Amino acid sequence: MDSPLSSILIIGSGVFGLSTAHALSQRPSFSSTTITVLDRSPFPSPDGSSIDTSRIIRADYSDPAYASLAAAAQEEWRKQGPNDLGGEGRYTESGLVLVADRGAPGEHYVRESQANVCSLMATAGDRDAVCELPTRASIEEALGTGGGSGDWGYINRRSGWADAEGGMVWLRRKVELSGRVGFRHVEVETLIKEGKKVVGVKLADGEKVRADLVILATGAWTGKLVDLRGRAQATGQVLAYLPITEEEQERFRDMPVLLNMSTGLFIIPPRNRILKVARHAYGYANPVSIQNPDDGEEMVEVSLPRTSWEVKDQWIPREGEEACRQALREMIPSLADRKFTQARICWYTDTPHGDFLITYHPALEGLFVATGGSGHGYKFLPVIGERIVDAVEGRCPVEFEGKWAWPRERVESVVTEDGSRGGVPGMELMDEFGRLRGDECVVQIERYY
């Protein structure tokens, strides 16, 4: 960025978009810049990946750079005053049991993660926070639910979970109170280009909104506005919810989060008598044919979200539901047969190595991309905006310069291989819906369409 910008459009008000708006509103170098956030959904977005009952907050990463950044974010999450991010129940430090199956994918990630958090805890003078769990019996004892998962891992008592929607509402309020940011509930149809320069966006109703800089923070919908084929892809992940009794809420509320990196399956302590079971997996692609957003001439196939906000009463594929059911049987046996009363597909924006994509577009002047959350961006809510704005100003954190850069080459198929994914790669959403049989198939297809 060579000179002050008179106007910035941020497309998307999820974690990356809203935190960027906040950082811009606080930075003196943008004190005279008009900042506007556009989002297709009302806030809080009913189908946004950042809006949910809960998200894991951890510094438990196999990559030291992300571990260190997550530790910085946790310093903010741990502030518990009523006006702080972690206050009023928005963050609970229940601990995290991170496990794997010996000899299976995910074990290497867990071992490297343990080494990183042990180093972080030693620096913080909290060596006892991390304890190895060398057997299934020790895992079950640490979990305290009568069940468990995996056969090796550790517990980090300095990790936990957040009320995801609560955190977003808190930050939205802060941004609004700044008086510096305008919000509009509108749908962006295309970017407006003059030659190789992006000068604004065209809305679905035909209105054109111009700006000196456009920041795409559109998550899994980004592939509709810019060509990300071979660099990032939208994938759907299964979440299932079940009701519990007041007695069960009291029994399980202080349990740690449990995440198996070999299967991707996890549970988070319940709140308000609702328990979530989910899977951090390779996910489902949803390929659709669209005009290439970069040139508008050729038809291309990209994966884009299909959500229950657009398709009323959409459930999850049987394969995903059965995986969540098996996790429940294993992790909390007393709830093994409790009916799931709600389910949804959460849409990630996956990259080949799970790295964020936070950079200027190499071929389109005036366009900055902040996406590629890869299913682990939420925890960085209190710090990622500052890093994004640093990158906007040409000062990407040195430890992320290569990781967040625009990939020079496209890969044939985007599959996140960072060691943290479970399940089977290459699944497609409609194929999995089509595996149902008889009347159940008809019901699911009707839900989907």
N, C-alpha and C positions, 0 to 999 in steps of 0.2 A: 504494500500500500504506500504509494508515493506522496499523496496529498490528502488532506481531510476530506471525508465523504459527506455530502449534504444529506444523503438518504440511503437507508438500508432496508431491504425487505427480507424478513426471515419467513420462510415457508415451512410451517409445522411448529406446533407448540408442545412437542414431547420433551423428553429430557434434554436432548441436544439443543433444540430450538429455544425453549424457555430459559435454560441456563445461559445460553448465549445472549438472549435479550437482557437478562439481568446484568451480565458482565459488561455489556456495551453501555447500559444505562449508568453504571458506576464509574466508568473509565473516563478520565478528563479529556483524553484525545478524541472522544466522541461526544463531547458536551454540546456541540452545536448540530449534531446529526439527528435527523428525523428517523426514528426506529419504528417499524411497523411489523407486526406478526400476523400472518394469514394462516388460517386453518380451515379445512373442509368440515370439521366436526365441531359441535358445541363443546365447551370446556366444562367439566373434564370429559375428554373424548371417550365415548362408549366402546370404541374398538381400538384405542391406542395401546401399544405394548407397555406403556408406562403407567397405565391406569388399571389397578388390580388390588386385591386384598393385601398382597404381600410380595416382597422381593428380598432375596438374600443379600445381606451386607457383609462382605468379607474382604480381607486382604489376602486371602488364601489363593494365590496364583503361582503357577509354575514359572511365569515370566517375572523377573525381578522388577522391571519397569512398571508393570501394571500393579504388582504387589505394593510398591512404594506409593503409587498414586492413590490406590485404594486405601492405604493406611492414612494418607493425608485427608481423604474424604471422611474416614471414620472419626477423625478428630472433631469434625463438625457434627456428624451424626450423634456423637456421644454427649453433646451439649443438650441438657434436659430442661432448660427453663421454658416457660410457656410460650415465649417468643422465639425459641430456638428450633432448629430443624428437627432435632430428636425429641423435643418436648411433647407433652400431651399424648403420649403413646405412639408417636410416629416412629420411634426406634426402640427396639428391645434387644438387649445384649444377652441372649439366651445361650450363646455358644453354638458352634458348628461342629458336627461330627462328619468329617470328610473321609470317605472310604472307597475302596476298590476291591475287585476280586483278584487275588494273586495270579500273576501270569496273564492277566487279561488287559485289553486296552483300558487306559485310565490309571493304571497303577503308577506308571512313570510320572504322570501329572501330579498325583497325590504326594508322591515322595519328594518331588522338587518343590511343591507347594509347602510341605512341612518344613523343608530346609529354609525356605524364604521367610516364612512367618516366625520360625525360631530365631532367625537373625534379627528380624524386626522387633520381636519381643525382648531379646537380649539388649538391644539398643535402648529400648524403652524401660529397661529394668523390671521386666515382668516375665521372667523365664518360666515360671510355673504355669503360665496361661496355656501352654501347649503340651499335650501329653499323648504319647503313642498308644494306640489300641491294637495290640499285635494279634488278637484272636477275635473270632466271632463272639465269644462269651464276653470279652471286655467291651466290645462295641455295644452289645445289648445292655450291659450294665450301665454304660455311659448314657445311653439313650433313655432308659428307664420306662419303656412302654410295653415291655414284655416281648419285644421283637427286635429286629435289627436288619442289617443288610451288609453285604460284603464280608470279607474275612481278614482285612487288614486296613488300618487307617490311623487317624488321630483325632483328638478333640482340641479345638481352639476356643477357649472360653471367652476370647475377646472379639468374637464375631457374633453375628445375630441376624436380625431381619427388620424390615421396615414396613410400615403401612404405606403401600405404594401410592395410592390415591391421595392419602393424607399429606405425603411429602410434596406431591405436585401442587395440591391446593395451597399449601403453605408458601411455596415459591411463587406461584401465580399472584398471590396476594402481595408479596414483597415487590414484584415487578410492577403491579398496578399502583402501589403506593408511591413508587418512585416518580410517577407522573411523566415519565419520559417515553413510555412505550404505548403505541396504539395497537388495538387488537381488532381484527375483522373476521367474522365467520363467513368465509367465502371459499369456493373451490377454484384452485388454479388449474387451468386446462393445458397451457403450454407456456414455454419461455418465449419472450419477444427478443429477436436477434436482429441486429443491424450488422451485416457481414459476420465477422467472428466475435462480435461483442454482444453480450446479454445486457439489455437495457431495461428489463422489467418482465412482467408476466401478463398473460391474457387470462381472464377469469372465465368460468363456464358460462356466464351471462353475456360475455362479449366485452366487458369492461377491460381497459388496459391500465395497468398500474406500473409506473416507471420508477426506477431507482438507480443510484450509482452502483450499488452492489446488491446482488441477490444471493442469499445463503439458503441452500437447500438442506433442510433438516427434516426431511419427509419420511424418514425411516423406510419401512418396507414398500412404500409407494414411490420411492425415488426413481426406480426403473421406468416409471411412466413418463418422467420429465427429462431424463437424461439417460443416455445409453450406458448401462453398467454391465452389459453382458460379459461374462468371463472375469468380472471383477467383484461383483456383489450380487446376491440373489435373495429374494424373499422366501422364507421357509416358515411353515406353520408348525407350532408346537402344541401339544395337548395339555390342558389343565382340566382337572375335575374336582368338584366340591361336594362335600356331604355335611349334613347337619349332625350335631352331637348334643348330648344332654348337658345340663348345667354341671352335673357331677363330673362328666367327662371333660368338660372345659376346665374345671378346677384341677383335675388330675393331670392333664397334658399341657397346661398353659406354660409351665416352666421347663418343658423338655427342650433340648437343643434342636436346631435344624439338622436334618440328616440328608446328605447328598452322596449318592453312589456314582462315581465318575466312570465306572465301567458300563453301567446301564443308563446313566443319565437321570434316573428316577430320584425324586426327592419329596420330602414332606417338610412343612413349615408349621410351627406351633399354631394352634387355632386361636381365633379371636371371634368374639360375639357368637360363639357356638357354631362356627363354620370351620371345617378343616379342608385344606387344599392339598391335593396330590398332583404332581406334575412331572414332566420329563424334559430335560435339557438334552435334546437329541439332534440327529442330522435333519430331522423334520420332513415335512411334506412340501414339495413344490406345487405350484398351481399355474402351469404354463398357459398363457393366453397370447393371441396374436394381436399385435398393435402396430401402428406405423412407427418406424424408427424415430424416436424423439429428437435425434440429432439432425436428421435431414428431411424427415417427413415423406420420403419417397418410397422406400422399401418396407415391406411388412416383415416384422421380426417377432420371434417368440420369446417372451419374458415371463417370469413368475411374478404374479401380483397377488395381494391378499384377497380373500373372500371371507368376510366376517359376519357374525350374527347380527350386526347392526344393519348390514345390507340385505342379508338373507335371514329373515326372521326364524327363530327357533332352531338355527343350525346347531347340531350336536357335534360330536367328534367321531372319527372312524372307529369301527369296532376294535381294530388292532391297537389303537391308542388307549381306548377304554379298558381293554383287557390288560394292557401293561400297567396302567394305574391301579387296576384291581389287584394284580399280583403284588405290586408294591405295597398296597395297603395290607394285604394278608401277611406279608413278610414283616413290615415295619410296625404295625399296630394290630396284632392278631385279633384283639377284642372287637375291632371294627371291620373285620374281614368281609362281612356280607352286607354292610350298611350301604343302602342305595345312594348312588350319586344323583343329586337333585339339580345340579347345574354343571355345565361343561362349556368350554370355549376353546377356540384356537387362537393362540397368541403368535403374532407374526414378527419374526426376527428379520434383520437385514444381515445376512451372513457374508463373510469374506473368507478367502481360502485359509488364512491363518488365524482368524478371529480378531484381527486388528481393526481398529476403527479406520474410517476413511475421512480424514479431516485435512482438506487441502484445496487450493485453487484448481479449477479444471484446467488441464494443460492446453486445451485448444479453444476455450471460450472465455474471453476476457470478461471480467465483471461477474463471474460465477464462482462461488465458493461452495464446496460440498462438505457437509457435516453429517455423516451417516455411518453405516457399517457397525452398528452396536453389537451385532453378533450374539445377542442374548445376554450380555453382561454389562450393559452400559448404565443401568439404573443407579447402582451404588455410587457412581461418580457424580450424582446430581449436584452436590455442593461445590465441586471443583472443576468439572469439565468445561463449563462455560468460559472460565478464565483462560484455560488452555486453548480453547477454540479461538478466542479473541486474540490471544498471543499469536496464533498461526495466521489469523487475518492480517495482523500487523507485520507478518513476515518473520516471526520469532517462535516457530514451533519448538517445543521443548526438545533438547538435543537427543534425549533418550528415545523419543518417538519420531524423529525425523524420517527414518526409513520405514517405520511401521505404519505411519499415518499417511504416507505419500501416495500419490496416484500410481497404481501399478503400471509398469511399463508394458507388460505383456498380459494378454488375456489367457486364462486357463480354459481348457475345453469344457470343464464342468466345475462350478463352484461348490465345493464340499469343504466345510470347516474342519480342518485337521489340526486342532491345537491340543488334542489329548483329552478334551473335556466332554466330548459328545458320546452319547450312548445310542442304542437302537441300530437301525439299518439305513445306510445311505441310499439315495436314489428313489425314494418313495414319492408318488404323486397323489395328491389329495383325492381326485376323482376316481383314480384306480382303487384307492382304499375304500372309498364309499361304495364302489361297485362290487367289492368282495362280500357285501351283505347278501343275504338270501331271502327270497319270498317277500312276505308283507313288510319285513323290517327294511328291506332294500327300498321298497316303494316309499315308505315313510321318510327315509333319509334323503332320497333323491328329491322328494317334494320339499323337504326342508331346505335343501341346497339351492333349488331353483325357485 
